[in-house]
Amino acid sequence: MVSAGMAWAFVRYSRDYVEDERKAKEAKLGVHAHDCELPWEWRAQQRQ
């Protein structure tokens, strides 16, 4: 899912998908095709 741009690499728990995410960003695939807020950042704002 990360390599297809359908998910982010959640590095808080694992760095296994960082390279896949980099390649998806370069290709502007899926969520990387536009400016999109990261889910964990959105949730943190909602708690405040």
Kinemage of the C-alpha trace (Angstrom):
@kinemage 1
@onewidth
@group {chain A} dominant
@subgroup {mainchain}
@vectorlist {calphas} color= white
{ca met a 1} P 0.000 0.000 0.000
{ca val a 2} L 2.828 2.401 0.802
{ca ser a 3} L 4.582 1.834 -2.521
{ca ala a 4} L 1.293 2.495 -4.365
{ca gly a 5} L 0.809 5.781 -2.494
{ca met a 6} L -2.239 4.506 -0.617
{ca ala a 7} L -0.616 4.723 2.837
{ca trp a 8} L 2.181 6.511 4.650
{ca ala a 9} L 5.208 4.936 6.280
{ca phe a 10} L 4.404 5.213 10.000
{ca val a 11} L 7.971 5.557 11.234
{ca arg a 12} L 6.932 5.754 14.869
{ca tyr a 13} L 6.783 1.955 14.867
{ca ser a 14} L 8.880 0.892 11.874
{ca arg a 15} L 11.158 2.332 9.207
{ca asp a 16} L 10.550 -0.622 6.883
{ca tyr a 17} L 8.542 1.381 4.339
{ca val a 18} L 10.459 4.665 4.224
{ca glu a 19} L 12.069 3.880 0.861
{ca asp a 20} L 8.714 2.791 -0.598
{ca glu a 21} L 7.176 6.075 0.533
{ca arg a 22} L 10.057 8.089 -0.969
{ca lys a 23} L 9.514 6.425 -4.338
{ca ala a 24} L 5.741 7.001 -4.172
{ca lys a 25} L 6.338 10.685 -3.366
{ca glu a 26} L 8.717 11.054 -6.317
{ca ala a 27} L 6.119 9.491 -8.612
{ca lys a 28} L 3.313 11.557 -7.017
{ca leu a 29} L 1.210 8.461 -6.452
{ca gly a 30} L -1.988 8.348 -4.403
{ca val a 31} L -1.921 10.545 -1.299
{ca his a 32} L 1.336 12.088 -2.492
{ca ala a 33} L -0.311 13.510 -5.623
{ca his a 34} L -1.717 16.415 -3.605
{ca asp a 35} L -1.215 18.236 -0.344
{ca cys a 36} L -2.696 15.974 2.304
{ca glu a 37} L -2.479 16.198 6.087
{ca leu a 38} L -0.943 13.204 7.825
{ca pro a 39} L -3.535 11.285 9.861
{ca trp a 40} L -1.507 11.331 13.089
{ca glu a 41} L -1.059 15.115 12.808
{ca trp a 42} L -4.792 15.598 12.260
{ca arg a 43} L -5.636 13.443 15.292
{ca ala a 44} L -3.167 15.373 17.462
{ca gln a 45} L -4.879 18.646 16.506
{ca gln a 46} L -8.286 17.202 17.380
{ca arg a 47} L -7.114 16.328 20.895
{ca gln a 48} L -6.142 19.941 21.614
